[in-house]
Amino acid sequence: MNRLPDKFLNAILAVVKQGRQSLSADGACMYRGPDGCKCAIGHMIPDDDYDLRFEGNTIDDDGDFVDMGVPLIAKAAGILRSEADFAWRLQKAHDLADPENFTPEFLRRTREALTDFDYTIPDEIAEVAE
């Protein structure tokens, strides 16, 4: 089992603390919503590196958002290539969680991703999930 990098742990806990998805007015998931909410990846992007053009694109999008083969959203969030698949699953944990039951659903999906990627489930997440 591997230790979850702090940047992911902090992002997961920040999403749990806010208690709801980051959504646009029309219900689309956003890195940074108009009400100040952020998805997990959005929490990892420093203010100076955020670009409104990120919205509507996934972290693995390689269209116009690539610099030296690294998607700019992942680069802005400090996600390494070796972490990209887990980050994508974390993004999906946010995006696919039922808004009416968001926190438990987000945590369930996050725990599944942690297990699938052989990360130890940190105590901070295990305690929140109970």
C-alpha positions in Angstrom: 0.0 0.0 0.0 1.2 3.5 -0.8 0.7 6.7 1.1 -1.7 9.2 -0.5 0.2 12.5 -1.3 -0.9 15.3 0.9 -2.1 17.4 -2.0 -4.8 14.9 -2.7 -5.7 14.3 0.9 -6.1 18.1 1.5 -8.2 18.4 -1.7 -10.5 15.5 -0.6 -10.9 16.9 2.8 -11.7 20.4 1.4 -14.5 18.9 -0.8 -15.9 17.1 2.2 -15.8 20.3 4.3 -17.7 22.3 1.7 -20.2 19.5 1.5 -21.5 20.0 -2.0 -20.4 19.8 -5.6 -18.9 22.7 -7.5 -21.6 23.4 -10.1 -22.4 26.0 -12.7 -25.8 27.7 -12.7 -27.0 25.0 -15.3 -25.7 22.1 -13.1 -22.4 21.3 -14.9 -19.4 20.4 -12.7 -16.8 23.1 -12.5 -13.3 23.3 -11.1 -14.4 26.6 -9.5 -18.1 27.3 -9.2 -19.7 30.8 -9.1 -20.6 30.2 -5.4 -16.9 29.6 -4.4 -17.1 25.8 -4.3 -14.4 23.8 -5.9 -14.0 20.2 -7.0 -11.0 18.3 -5.7 -8.8 19.2 -8.6 -10.0 22.8 -8.3 -8.8 22.9 -4.7 -5.3 21.9 -6.0 -5.0 24.7 -8.5 -3.5 27.9 -7.0 -5.4 31.1 -7.7 -2.7 32.5 -9.9 -2.7 29.4 -12.1 -6.4 29.0 -12.6 -7.8 29.8 -16.1 -11.5 30.0 -16.8 -10.8 28.1 -20.0 -10.2 25.0 -17.9 -13.9 24.7 -17.3 -15.6 22.1 -19.4 -12.4 20.1 -19.8 -11.2 17.1 -17.9 -7.7 17.0 -16.4 -6.6 14.6 -19.1 -7.9 16.8 -21.9 -5.2 17.3 -24.5 -6.8 19.6 -26.9 -5.6 23.2 -26.7 -4.5 22.7 -23.1 -1.1 20.9 -23.5 2.4 22.2 -22.7 5.2 19.8 -23.5 2.8 16.9 -23.5 1.3 17.7 -20.0 -2.3 18.8 -19.8 -2.3 22.3 -18.5 -5.0 21.6 -15.9 -2.9 18.8 -14.4 0.1 21.0 -14.6 -1.7 23.9 -12.8 -2.8 21.5 -10.1 0.7 20.0 -9.6 -0.4 16.6 -10.8 2.5 14.4 -12.0 2.1 12.0 -14.9 2.3 9.1 -12.5 -0.7 10.5 -10.6 -2.9 11.4 -13.6 -5.0 8.3 -13.6 -5.8 8.6 -9.9 -6.6 12.3 -10.3 -9.0 11.5 -13.1 -10.8 9.1 -10.8 -10.9 11.7 -8.1 -12.4 14.1 -10.6 -15.0 11.5 -11.5 -15.8 10.9 -7.8 -16.8 14.5 -7.6 -18.6 14.8 -11.0 -20.6 11.5 -10.7 -21.7 11.8 -7.1 -25.4 12.3 -6.5 -25.9 16.0 -5.5 -28.7 14.9 -3.1 -26.3 12.6 -1.2 -23.1 14.2 -2.2 -20.7 13.8 0.7 -21.3 10.0 1.3 -21.3 9.3 -2.4 -18.1 11.3 -3.0 -16.4 9.5 -0.1 -17.6 6.1 -1.4 -16.2 6.8 -4.8 -13.0 8.2 -3.4 -12.4 5.2 -1.2 -12.9 2.9 -4.2 -10.3 4.9 -6.2 -7.9 4.8 -3.2 -8.3 1.0 -3.1 -8.0 0.6 -6.8 -4.7 2.6 -6.9 -3.3 0.8 -3.8 -3.3 3.8 -1.6 -3.8 3.4 2.1 -7.0 5.1 3.2 -5.8 7.9 5.4 -7.3 8.1 8.9 -8.7 11.5 8.2 -10.8 10.1 5.4 -11.8 6.9 7.3 -12.9 9.1 10.3 -15.1 11.3 8.1 -16.6 8.4 6.3 -17.8 6.7 9.5 
